[in-house]
Structures are given as structure tokens and as C-alpha cells.
Amino acid sequence: MFHHIGIEVSNIENSQHFYNKLLNFQYETTFEFFDEKIVFLTNQQIKLELIEKDGDVKSQGNLHICFSVDNLIKMLKRAKREGIPILEGPYDLHNGWKIVFMEGPDGEIIELLEDSNKHPG
């Protein structure tokens, strides 16, 4: 059973603010583990583990995180207001999905997906 996604970040407060503003993730708990400061955020059934530790944070390469949203255009407007870099899209896929890729505070790639099959019209 899936529990959470962990993301290494350079500034835990900036990342917490980013995920709260963009996707309404709420604070759950904070603790330290060895040299890492850890914050868990939650949004319904999804948990994000933000991990801040000494040293250089590298982008996760080709990995990305995808979040389902009800209204992609509304989310794009919010992202633009917040100055969040849009990497690609939006795209309309043949299966009814609308997607866009953006960049998180530490270079993580975030995909937002609206499934028009779930709420046609």
C-alpha cells in the first residue's frame, strides 16, 4: 500500500509554502532524523515528505510527481500568479486528459492532470 513521496529540498519552509499555495497541502508533522529536518504534508490521501539536509540538492532527473486537479486552467492561472515556472504544456491528450508540467522550488518536475472523463461537459 502506497504511503508517501519523499522530496529532498534545499529550504523546507519555501517548499512547504509552495505545495500549500499550489496544491493546498497542509502541515501534518515535523521531526529530525540524523542530519535531516523532515516535514510531512498531506492533501486528502496523499502525503509528501519534505527532507532538508546539509549539502547540495539535486533534481530528481527524469522522475516527476503527478497530481490530479479538477480545473487545469484555474491551476495554471494560480501558478502564473505565484511565479511558478511552466516547463511544458498545457496539452490535450486523446484519452481526455489535459496535462501541464511545471517546476518546483528545487527543480522537481510536477505534472498536473485534469481528467475530463471524470466530469464531462
TIVO-2410 file (N, C-alpha, C; in nm, 3 decimals):
# residues 121
REC num residu      c1      c2      c3 atome chaine
REC   1      M   0.086  -0.119   0.000     N      A
REC   1      M   0.000   0.000   0.000    CA      A
REC   1      M   0.089   0.124   0.000     C      A
REC   2      F   0.062   0.217  -0.090     N      A
REC   2      F   0.138   0.340  -0.103    CA      A
REC   2      F   0.121   0.427   0.022     C      A
REC   3      H   0.230   0.486   0.071     N      A
REC   3      H   0.222   0.574   0.188    CA      A
REC   3      H   0.256   0.719   0.157     C      A
REC   4      H   0.373   0.747   0.097     N      A
REC   4      H   0.410   0.886   0.071    CA      A
REC   4      H   0.518   0.897  -0.037     C      A
REC   5      I   0.542   1.021  -0.081     N      A
REC   5      I   0.650   1.055  -0.173    CA      A
REC   5      I   0.746   1.145  -0.096     C      A
REC   6      G   0.875   1.115  -0.101     N      A
REC   6      G   0.975   1.197  -0.036    CA      A
REC   6      G   1.049   1.281  -0.138     C      A
REC   7      I   1.070   1.409  -0.104     N      A
REC   7      I   1.141   1.502  -0.193    CA      A
REC   7      I   1.249   1.571  -0.112     C      A
REC   8      E   1.374   1.563  -0.159     N      A
REC   8      E   1.482   1.638  -0.096    CA      A
REC   8      E   1.471   1.783  -0.140     C      A
REC   9      V   1.477   1.874  -0.044     N      A
REC   9      V   1.461   2.017  -0.071    CA      A
REC   9      V   1.575   2.096  -0.009     C      A
REC  10      S   1.602   2.214  -0.065     N      A
REC  10      S   1.709   2.298  -0.011    CA      A
REC  10      S   1.659   2.389   0.100     C      A
REC  11      N   1.529   2.424   0.098     N      A
REC  11      N   1.472   2.510   0.201    CA      A
REC  11      N   1.332   2.458   0.232     C      A
REC  12      I   1.318   2.397   0.347     N      A
REC  12      I   1.193   2.328   0.380    CA      A
REC  12      I   1.075   2.424   0.393     C      A
REC  13      E   1.101   2.546   0.441     N      A
REC  13      E   0.992   2.644   0.455    CA      A
REC  13      E   0.942   2.689   0.318     C      A
REC  14      N   1.035   2.715   0.224     N      A
REC  14      N   0.994   2.754   0.088    CA      A
REC  14      N   0.914   2.644   0.021     C      A
REC  15      S   0.958   2.520   0.034     N      A
REC  15      S   0.889   2.409  -0.028    CA      A
REC  15      S   0.752   2.386   0.035     C      A
REC  16      Q   0.744   2.398   0.166     N      A
REC  16      Q   0.616   2.382   0.235    CA      A
REC  16      Q   0.518   2.489   0.186     C      A
REC  17      H   0.563   2.611   0.173     N      A
REC  17      H   0.479   2.721   0.123    CA      A
REC  17      H   0.434   2.692  -0.021     C      A
REC  18      F   0.527   2.646  -0.105     N      A
REC  18      F   0.497   2.615  -0.245    CA      A
REC  18      F   0.385   2.512  -0.256     C      A
REC  19      Y   0.398   2.400  -0.188     N      A
REC  19      Y   0.298   2.292  -0.200    CA      A
REC  19      Y   0.166   2.329  -0.134     C      A
REC  20      N   0.170   2.416  -0.034     N      A
REC  20      N   0.047   2.465   0.027    CA      A
REC  20      N  -0.026   2.558  -0.069     C      A
REC  21      K   0.046   2.654  -0.127     N      A
REC  21      K  -0.016   2.752  -0.215    CA      A
REC  21      K  -0.068   2.690  -0.343     C      A
REC  22      L   0.012   2.601  -0.405     N      A
REC  22      L  -0.028   2.544  -0.534    CA      A
REC  22      L  -0.134   2.436  -0.520     C      A
REC  23      L  -0.115   2.343  -0.426     N      A
REC  23      L  -0.200   2.224  -0.419    CA      A
REC  23      L  -0.269   2.203  -0.284     C      A
REC  24      N  -0.267   2.305  -0.200     N      A
REC  24      N  -0.338   2.302  -0.071    CA      A
REC  24      N  -0.292   2.190   0.021     C      A
REC  25      F  -0.163   2.153   0.015     N      A
REC  25      F  -0.110   2.057   0.111    CA      A
REC  25      F  -0.101   2.123   0.248     C      A
REC  26      Q  -0.142   2.051   0.350     N      A
REC  26      Q  -0.144   2.104   0.486    CA      A
REC  26      Q  -0.038   2.035   0.572     C      A
REC  27      Y   0.013   2.109   0.667     N      A
REC  27      Y   0.115   2.058   0.759    CA      A
REC  27      Y   0.059   1.942   0.841     C      A
REC  28      E   0.138   1.837   0.856     N      A
REC  28      E   0.099   1.724   0.940    CA      A
REC  28      E   0.192   1.709   1.060     C      A
REC  29      T   0.324   1.700   1.034     N      A
REC  29      T   0.419   1.682   1.145    CA      A
REC  29      T   0.560   1.718   1.101     C      A
REC  30      T   0.646   1.745   1.198     N      A
REC  30      T   0.788   1.774   1.175    CA      A
REC  30      T   0.870   1.688   1.270     C      A
REC  31      F   0.985   1.641   1.221     N      A
REC  31      F   1.080   1.575   1.310    CA      A
REC  31      F   1.218   1.576   1.247     C      A
REC  32      E   1.317   1.539   1.325     N      A
REC  32      E   1.453   1.529   1.274    CA      A
REC  32      E   1.495   1.383   1.276     C      A
REC  33      F   1.572   1.345   1.173     N      A
REC  33      F   1.622   1.209   1.161    CA      A
REC  33      F   1.767   1.221   1.118     C      A
REC  34      F   1.859   1.186   1.206     N      A
REC  34      F   2.002   1.208   1.185    CA      A
REC  34      F   2.024   1.355   1.151     C      A
REC  35      D   2.080   1.388   1.034     N      A
REC  35      D   2.108   1.528   0.998    CA      A
REC  35      D   1.998   1.589   0.911     C      A
REC  36      E   1.881   1.526   0.905     N      A
REC  36      E   1.773   1.572   0.819    CA      A
REC  36      E   1.659   1.633   0.899     C      A
REC  37      K   1.608   1.745   0.850     N      A
REC  37      K   1.484   1.802   0.902    CA      A
REC  37      K   1.373   1.754   0.809     C      A
REC  38      I   1.267   1.699   0.865     N      A
REC  38      I   1.160   1.638   0.785    CA      A
REC  38      I   1.026   1.701   0.821     C      A
REC  39      V   0.950   1.734   0.717     N      A
REC  39      V   0.813   1.784   0.734    CA      A
REC  39      V   0.723   1.697   0.647     C      A
REC  40      F   0.615   1.648   0.706     N      A
REC  40      F   0.513   1.578   0.630    CA      A
REC  40      F   0.397   1.672   0.605     C      A
REC  41      L   0.352   1.672   0.479     N      A
REC  41      L   0.235   1.748   0.438    CA      A
REC  41      L   0.132   1.648   0.386     C      A
REC  42      T   0.005   1.684   0.396     N      A
REC  42      T  -0.099   1.593   0.349    CA      A
REC  42      T  -0.207   1.670   0.273     C      A
REC  43      N  -0.265   1.603   0.175     N      A
REC  43      N  -0.376   1.657   0.097    CA      A
REC  43      N  -0.466   1.538   0.066     C      A
REC  44      Q  -0.571   1.520   0.140     N      A
REC  44      Q  -0.661   1.406   0.130    CA      A
REC  44      Q  -0.582   1.278   0.160     C      A
REC  45      Q  -0.564   1.191   0.061     N      A
REC  45      Q  -0.496   1.064   0.083    CA      A
REC  45      Q  -0.347   1.067   0.048     C      A
REC  46      I  -0.297   1.181  -0.001     N      A
REC  46      I  -0.158   1.191  -0.045    CA      A
REC  46      I  -0.073   1.255   0.063     C      A
REC  47      K   0.044   1.197   0.087     N      A
REC  47      K   0.139   1.256   0.181    CA      A
REC  47      K   0.268   1.288   0.107     C      A
REC  48      L   0.324   1.407   0.135     N      A
REC  48      L   0.454   1.446   0.086    CA      A
REC  48      L   0.549   1.455   0.204     C      A
REC  49      E   0.667   1.398   0.188     N      A
REC  49      E   0.772   1.411   0.288    CA      A
REC  49      E   0.878   1.504   0.231     C      A
REC  50      L   0.892   1.622   0.291     N      A
REC  50      L   0.995   1.717   0.251    CA      A
REC  50      L   1.116   1.692   0.339     C      A
REC  51      I   1.232   1.673   0.278     N      A
REC  51      I   1.353   1.636   0.351    CA      A
REC  51      I   1.460   1.741   0.324     C      A
REC  52      E   1.498   1.813   0.430     N      A
REC  52      E   1.604   1.912   0.418    CA      A
REC  52      E   1.725   1.861   0.493     C      A
REC  53      K   1.839   1.856   0.421     N      A
REC  53      K   1.962   1.814   0.486    CA      A
REC  53      K   2.076   1.898   0.435     C      A
REC  54      D   2.185   1.897   0.508     N      A
REC  54      D   2.302   1.974   0.466    CA      A
REC  54      D   2.353   1.919   0.335     C      A
REC  55      G   2.401   2.009   0.250     N      A
REC  55      G   2.456   1.966   0.122    CA      A
REC  55      G   2.373   2.013   0.006     C      A
REC  56      D   2.420   1.980  -0.113     N      A
REC  56      D   2.358   2.021  -0.237    CA      A
REC  56      D   2.241   1.931  -0.273     C      A
REC  57      V   2.129   1.991  -0.307     N      A
REC  57      V   2.011   1.915  -0.350    CA      A
REC  57      V   2.013   1.909  -0.502     C      A
REC  58      K   1.999   1.791  -0.554     N      A
REC  58      K   1.998   1.771  -0.699    CA      A
REC  58      K   1.855   1.741  -0.744     C      A
REC  59      S   1.822   1.784  -0.864     N      A
REC  59      S   1.693   1.750  -0.923    CA      A
REC  59      S   1.681   1.598  -0.934     C      A
REC  60      Q   1.563   1.546  -0.934     N      A
REC  60      Q   1.539   1.403  -0.936    CA      A
REC  60      Q   1.550   1.343  -1.077     C      A
REC  61      G   1.617   1.411  -1.168     N      A
REC  61      G   1.636   1.355  -1.301    CA      A
REC  61      G   1.507   1.348  -1.379     C      A
REC  62      N   1.475   1.231  -1.432     N      A
REC  62      N   1.356   1.215  -1.515    CA      A
REC  62      N   1.231   1.182  -1.436     C      A
REC  63      L   1.241   1.171  -1.307     N      A
REC  63      L   1.122   1.143  -1.226    CA      A
REC  63      L   1.033   1.266  -1.218     C      A
REC  64      H   0.904   1.244  -1.201     N      A
REC  64      H   0.812   1.354  -1.177    CA      A
REC  64      H   0.700   1.308  -1.086     C      A
REC  65      I   0.631   1.405  -1.029     N      A
REC  65      I   0.516   1.380  -0.943    CA      A
REC  65      I   0.394   1.432  -1.017     C      A
REC  66      C   0.288   1.353  -1.021     N      A
REC  66      C   0.166   1.394  -1.089    CA      A
REC  66      C   0.052   1.407  -0.989     C      A
REC  67      F  -0.018   1.520  -0.996     N      A
REC  67      F  -0.133   1.545  -0.912    CA      A
REC  67      F  -0.255   1.565  -0.999     C      A
REC  68      S  -0.365   1.500  -0.963     N      A
REC  68      S  -0.492   1.518  -1.032    CA      A
REC  68      S  -0.556   1.648  -0.983     C      A
REC  69      V  -0.607   1.729  -1.076     N      A
REC  69      V  -0.674   1.854  -1.041    CA      A
REC  69      V  -0.809   1.859  -1.111     C      A
REC  70      D  -0.902   1.935  -1.055     N      A
REC  70      D  -1.036   1.947  -1.113    CA      A
REC  70      D  -1.041   2.044  -1.230     C      A
REC  71      N  -0.957   2.149  -1.226     N      A
REC  71      N  -0.961   2.252  -1.329    CA      A
REC  71      N  -0.819   2.296  -1.361     C      A
REC  72      L  -0.765   2.245  -1.471     N      A
REC  72      L  -0.626   2.273  -1.506    CA      A
REC  72      L  -0.603   2.421  -1.537     C      A
REC  73      I  -0.696   2.484  -1.607     N      A
REC  73      I  -0.680   2.626  -1.642    CA      A
REC  73      I  -0.674   2.712  -1.516     C      A
REC  74      K  -0.759   2.683  -1.421     N      A
REC  74      K  -0.758   2.756  -1.293    CA      A
REC  74      K  -0.624   2.737  -1.221     C      A
REC  75      M  -0.571   2.615  -1.223     N      A
REC  75      M  -0.442   2.589  -1.159    CA      A
REC  75      M  -0.328   2.659  -1.232     C      A
REC  76      L  -0.334   2.665  -1.365     N      A
REC  76      L  -0.233   2.737  -1.443    CA      A
REC  76      L  -0.232   2.886  -1.409     C      A
REC  77      K  -0.350   2.943  -1.396     N      A
REC  77      K  -0.359   3.085  -1.359    CA      A
REC  77      K  -0.298   3.108  -1.221     C      A
REC  78      R  -0.326   3.018  -1.127     N      A
REC  78      R  -0.269   3.029  -0.993    CA      A
REC  78      R  -0.117   3.018  -0.999     C      A
REC  79      A  -0.067   2.922  -1.076     N      A
REC  79      A   0.078   2.902  -1.087    CA      A
REC  79      A   0.145   3.026  -1.146     C      A
REC  80      K   0.084   3.084  -1.248     N      A
REC  80      K   0.141   3.204  -1.310    CA      A
REC  80      K   0.141   3.321  -1.212     C      A
REC  81      R   0.033   3.337  -1.135     N      A
REC  81      R   0.027   3.441  -1.032    CA      A
REC  81      R   0.139   3.426  -0.931     C      A
REC  82      E   0.170   3.300  -0.896     N      A
REC  82      E   0.272   3.271  -0.796    CA      A
REC  82      E   0.413   3.269  -0.855     C      A
REC  83      G   0.425   3.286  -0.986     N      A
REC  83      G   0.557   3.288  -1.050    CA      A
REC  83      G   0.621   3.151  -1.063     C      A
REC  84      I   0.539   3.046  -1.068     N      A
REC  84      I   0.589   2.909  -1.080    CA      A
REC  84      I   0.622   2.881  -1.227     C      A
REC  85      P   0.744   2.837  -1.256     N      A
REC  85      P   0.783   2.813  -1.395    CA      A
REC  85      P   0.704   2.699  -1.460     C      A
REC  86      I   0.645   2.729  -1.577     N      A
REC  86      I   0.576   2.627  -1.657    CA      A
REC  86      I   0.680   2.570  -1.754     C      A
REC  87      L   0.701   2.440  -1.751     N      A
REC  87      L   0.802   2.376  -1.835    CA      A
REC  87      L   0.745   2.334  -1.970     C      A
REC  88      E   0.625   2.276  -1.970     N      A
REC  88      E   0.562   2.226  -2.093    CA      A
REC  88      E   0.411   2.230  -2.077     C      A
REC  89      G   0.345   2.251  -2.190     N      A
REC  89      G   0.200   2.241  -2.191    CA      A
REC  89      G   0.135   2.378  -2.170     C      A
REC  90      P   0.003   2.372  -2.160     N      A
REC  90      P  -0.082   2.255  -2.141    CA      A
REC  90      P  -0.104   2.177  -2.272     C      A
REC  91      Y  -0.126   2.047  -2.254     N      A
REC  91      Y  -0.153   1.957  -2.365    CA      A
REC  91      Y  -0.288   1.891  -2.344     C      A
REC  92      D  -0.361   1.871  -2.455     N      A
REC  92      D  -0.485   1.793  -2.454    CA      A
REC  92      D  -0.453   1.658  -2.515     C      A
REC  93      L  -0.465   1.550  -2.439     N      A
REC  93      L  -0.434   1.417  -2.488    CA      A
REC  93      L  -0.560   1.350  -2.542     C      A
REC  94      H  -0.541   1.253  -2.630     N      A
REC  94      H  -0.654   1.187  -2.697    CA      A
REC  94      H  -0.744   1.110  -2.601     C      A
REC  95      N  -0.695   1.076  -2.483     N      A
REC  95      N  -0.775   1.000  -2.386    CA      A
REC  95      N  -0.859   1.088  -2.294     C      A
REC  96      G  -0.860   1.220  -2.320     N      A
REC  96      G  -0.941   1.310  -2.238    CA      A
REC  96      G  -0.863   1.378  -2.127     C      A
REC  97      W  -0.736   1.348  -2.114     N      A
REC  97      W  -0.654   1.413  -2.012    CA      A
REC  97      W  -0.602   1.546  -2.065     C      A
REC  98      K  -0.591   1.643  -1.975     N      A
REC  98      K  -0.524   1.769  -2.001    CA      A
REC  98      K  -0.409   1.775  -1.901     C      A
REC  99      I  -0.288   1.803  -1.950     N      A
REC  99      I  -0.172   1.800  -1.861    CA      A
REC  99      I  -0.083   1.923  -1.881     C      A
REC 100      V  -0.009   1.955  -1.778     N      A
REC 100      V   0.093   2.059  -1.784    CA      A
REC 100      V   0.206   2.017  -1.690     C      A
REC 101      F   0.328   2.055  -1.724     N      A
REC 101      F   0.444   2.027  -1.641    CA      A
REC 101      F   0.501   2.159  -1.591     C      A
REC 102      M   0.530   2.166  -1.462     N      A
REC 102      M   0.590   2.284  -1.402    CA      A
REC 102      M   0.707   2.243  -1.313     C      A
REC 103      E   0.778   2.344  -1.266     N      A
REC 103      E   0.898   2.318  -1.187    CA      A
REC 103      E   0.878   2.361  -1.043     C      A
REC 104      G   0.912   2.272  -0.949     N      A
REC 104      G   0.907   2.303  -0.808    CA      A
REC 104      G   1.029   2.381  -0.764     C      A
REC 105      P   1.035   2.420  -0.638     N      A
REC 105      P   1.141   2.507  -0.589    CA      A
REC 105      P   1.282   2.447  -0.598     C      A
REC 106      D   1.295   2.316  -0.603     N      A
REC 106      D   1.426   2.253  -0.612    CA      A
REC 106      D   1.446   2.178  -0.743     C      A
REC 107      G   1.373   2.219  -0.846     N      A
REC 107      G   1.389   2.158  -0.977    CA      A
REC 107      G   1.307   2.033  -0.998     C      A
REC 108      E   1.226   1.993  -0.898     N      A
REC 108      E   1.142   1.875  -0.918    CA      A
REC 108      E   1.037   1.906  -1.024     C      A
REC 109      I   1.005   1.806  -1.104     N      A
REC 109      I   0.906   1.823  -1.209    CA      A
REC 109      I   0.770   1.780  -1.155     C      A
REC 110      I   0.673   1.870  -1.170     N      A
REC 110      I   0.538   1.846  -1.120    CA      A
REC 110      I   0.442   1.848  -1.239     C      A
REC 111      E   0.368   1.740  -1.254     N      A
REC 111      E   0.267   1.732  -1.359    CA      A
REC 111      E   0.131   1.751  -1.294     C      A
REC 112      L   0.048   1.835  -1.354     N      A
REC 112      L  -0.091   1.849  -1.313    CA      A
REC 112      L  -0.176   1.788  -1.422     C      A
REC 113      L  -0.276   1.709  -1.384     N      A
REC 113      L  -0.357   1.634  -1.479    CA      A
REC 113      L  -0.504   1.655  -1.448     C      A
REC 114      E  -0.579   1.700  -1.548     N      A
REC 114      E  -0.726   1.707  -1.538    CA      A
REC 114      E  -0.782   1.598  -1.628     C      A
REC 115      D  -0.864   1.511  -1.571     N      A
REC 115      D  -0.926   1.403  -1.645    CA      A
REC 115      D  -1.069   1.441  -1.678     C      A
REC 116      S  -1.092   1.485  -1.804     N      A
REC 116      S  -1.227   1.530  -1.841    CA      A
REC 116      S  -1.326   1.414  -1.845     C      A
REC 117      N  -1.280   1.290  -1.842     N      A
REC 117      N  -1.369   1.174  -1.837    CA      A
REC 117      N  -1.440   1.164  -1.703     C      A
REC 118      K  -1.380   1.222  -1.599     N      A
REC 118      K  -1.441   1.216  -1.465    CA      A
REC 118      K  -1.553   1.318  -1.448     C      A
REC 119      H  -1.547   1.427  -1.521     N      A
REC 119      H  -1.651   1.528  -1.515    CA      A
REC 119      H  -1.669   1.590  -1.654     C      A
REC 120      P  -1.734   1.512  -1.744     N      A
REC 120      P  -1.754   1.559  -1.881    CA      A
REC 120      P  -1.844   1.682  -1.887     C      A
REC 121      G  -1.817   1.762  -1.991     N      A
REC 121      G  -1.900   1.877  -2.016    CA      A
REC 121      G  -1.847   1.994  -1.949     C      A
***
